[in-house]
Amino acid sequence: MNRVELLGRWTKEKSEELYGIKNWGRKYFSVSEKGEVLINPFKDPESAVSLKDIATGVTDRGLDMPVLLRFENILDAQLSYLNESFNDAIKKLHYKGRYQGVYPIKVNQQQQVIQEVTKFGQRYHHGLEVGSKPELIAALSEMKDKEACLICNGYKDEEFIDLGLYAIKMGFKCFFVIEIPGELDLILKRAEALHVQPNIGIRIKLSSKAGGHWTESGGDRSIFGLNMSQIIAIVDRLKIENKIECLKLMHYHLGSQIPNIRDIRTAVQEAARVYAELVKEGAPMGYIDLGGGLAVDYDGSNTNYTNSSNYSVEEYCTDIVEAVMTVMDSSQIEHPTIITESGRALVAYYSVLLFNVLDVATFEEHEIPAQLDPSLPEEVHYLHEVNQKLTVKNLQETYNDILYYRDNIRNMFNHGRISLRERAVSEKIFWNTLHQIVDKKNKLKFVPSELMDLESAIADIYYCNFSVFQSIPDSWAIDQLFPIMPIHRLLELPTRNAVIADITCDCDGNIDKFIDLHDMNNTLPLHPLKDTEDYFIGIFLVGAYQETLGDLHNLFGDTNVVSVKLNGDGTYDIVNEISGDSVQDVLSYVEFDTKAMRMKFRKTAEEAVKMGLVTPSERRIIMQSYENGLLGYTYYER
Ligand SMILES: *Cc1c(COP(=O)(O)O)cnc(C)c1O
């Protein structure tokens, strides 16, 4: 309970501080006077809407939790923010080129996202980046702006290249970025066959490395991109083919979520030098594409820690423009169009996952008697003795002893030497002691390392209606942290320390690391459940990468998705509702034939009737529940 201040009235400000919402929320999220989380993509405070109201509105319409909320206004606001920040930096530094971003489809491939990026991006000519043929096909269905860039990365086969060439024919600014040396031949061959002048880019390997989750993408050993001798070979090849005028773009991608601005600056400098050399080699160039990497401050700590970012978007833009300009000016080269492929920073804020809590398991401090029943086994008495002798001075020793006796007692139980009832008594003593150790250790000046994390051992387990694997796969796969907090009751003191378990009941399906300004927390303060109302928790900043990686762990499928549009006057519209997967849907993904399943089960039920186990009318009811099950939501339904 050390993080939660017990004295004084609990206020919205205390909740804001406890959950760090002002640090990670980018002003889009805040706490209202009513103690509810507000969302507001606009500057005017009157335009905010409560997430609790939206949650209620959604459930009233018959959509069950969990629900993924997408806020198109936030996507719009982030797109403007990135573009305006670059434009401001360009103006301030008197850069003579322009900025033209592209959105990498892989970060969130949902049709709605691509549609909104192209719609809101039009005023900045913000384009798309594709890394595969299916992504190119998707991009071509949504793209209309002929001034925006369409960047083709990834391995390209003939079909991929032909499609890109047709796009050029139709007037799109489409670039083929060469990732491996062999690609050039195929591009030139197909371009000649289709009579199209291709726009060629090269992906370079930098020696700069960056910290972050995906560091393999950058550095000398990265799998993708060309090293310096391969670049020269491409240039020579293009010269021989008389096609050097096609070489217009240079690209690199250092990796995603680069928390340290220094790594970004170093990479831009090196890349700008390569760019300048390519111009000196006689390539027309014109575009320098710096890939992704713009980080999101998930924990709000503003540091170079993996889940954070030690720079603002403004600093990012200024540093890039400045670095490119310095190198170009020193070689007297025209300022190129700067492209970035920011995905995470554009879409992370866009989605919030909401779910309800199904149940809570607590490990209460049991009362234990001063005198034990003398007939209990010796070992239980030893444990009790340790408990009785506990003082602030022997915490570590007591901790070691109770673990020792607990293990002994378990062993004895396994060998049939003590009964279930006797073991239950010992467990009560164990938990009582553990609670006391946790209470007392806060009085110590130096807490022994083994006792540091005991809070999580006695934390409540909140069983929540969602799947980590489906909705926040990076939490499980790479231990990424996301901001998590209740979306209401924020004027009440959160008296419980909790860890979160998802509905899969898989030990990997839990969350026991939470954001903190200085460190990481092993528990999250939450409110005790009430019988009369649902308790809603939100996981924030889940718009980037999570939807695409989701898997069907335990056959929990896609959640319901609701798109919300804030009107700017405190009201909102639900502009799109997508029902999540039904049980039938997910079963068909793993190749079950649901028609055949119905038939087989009907036969089983019929046999039960024949054997007299169920009546024919019971059979009808059984078949009906089977049918309802197949058609229902994969998550816990009311
Ligand atoms: C993944 C990827 C991106 C997106 O990076 P973010 O850090 O999400 O902005 C950009 N470019 C390429 C080539 C990528 O593979």
The ligand as an ORCA input file, in Angstrom:
! r2SCAN-3c Opt
* xyz 0 1
  C       7.828     -1.501    -39.475
  C       8.376     -0.541    -40.396
  C       8.076      0.825    -40.248
  C       7.264      1.381    -39.111
  O       8.035      1.755    -38.041
  P       7.420      2.567    -36.790
  O       8.490      2.520    -35.804
  O       6.184      1.847    -36.390
  O       7.111      3.924    -37.228
  C       8.583      1.686    -41.202
  N       9.320      1.232    -42.234
  C       9.631     -0.073    -42.398
  C      10.446     -0.504    -43.542
  C       9.171     -1.000    -41.478
  O       9.496     -2.287    -41.627
*
